[in-house]
Amino acid sequence: MSMNEKKLFQKINQINREELYNNNNNIFKSWLNMEDYNNISNEEKIQYFIDKITNIVKDSGYVIQFEKQFKNELATLIYNNSEVDA
């Protein structure tokens, strides 16, 4: 395989990964905006869980070093275990 072909396939692969990421991100955002029968969005529920868990951790004398990563991981965990597809 020539160097030009290799670069072409790498670029195609990169574009495919970006499109997949964007598609998955859009699905996740749609899921965040979904509301239950009480008109409470998944985003509001996740923020509630994050706040409660963060307060429990801090009140117990612990520190969350990487809060943004913690929030992302918690949201991802809940999303991946959700039974409703966006």
Buried (B, 14 or more C-beta within 10 A) or exposed (E): EEEEEEEEEEEEEEEEEEEEEEEEEEEBEEBBEBEEEEEEBBBEBBBEBBEEBBEEEEEEEEEBEEEEEBBEEBBEEBBEEEEEEB
